[in-house]
């Protein structure tokens, strides 16, 4: 998806704006969590599902560790939209208490993002984590 980088950067900006406005530290984007998020987005597109894992597929913690993250704790937000716009996924996450909690979780420090266009089905994945040590 040509504009994926710009969408991911826009989403990070929106998320960190929400955090800073509430006195929280902004998330730090990391390549390892980007890889974890990208794995999930591509897996959902490849196997045509929308969930935090497919039957027999790796769970969040396994994906984060496989990407190279020294995981102590982690969480994931998913969104499925028809519009390739930050506002589409942001609106879903803002209006869902569990997703909003992940965005504002003060115990998490790092973030990875991925957005994939699967024939008009826009799949958004956000992985957040707190590393060991």
Secondary structure, DSSP 8 states (H G I E B T S, - for coil): -TTHHHHHHHHHHHHHHHHHHTT----EE-HHHHHHHHHHHHHHHHHT--SSS-TTS--HHHHHHHTT--EEEEEEEEEEESS--HHHHHHHHHT-HHHHHHHT-TT--EEEEEEEEETTEEEEEEEEEEE--
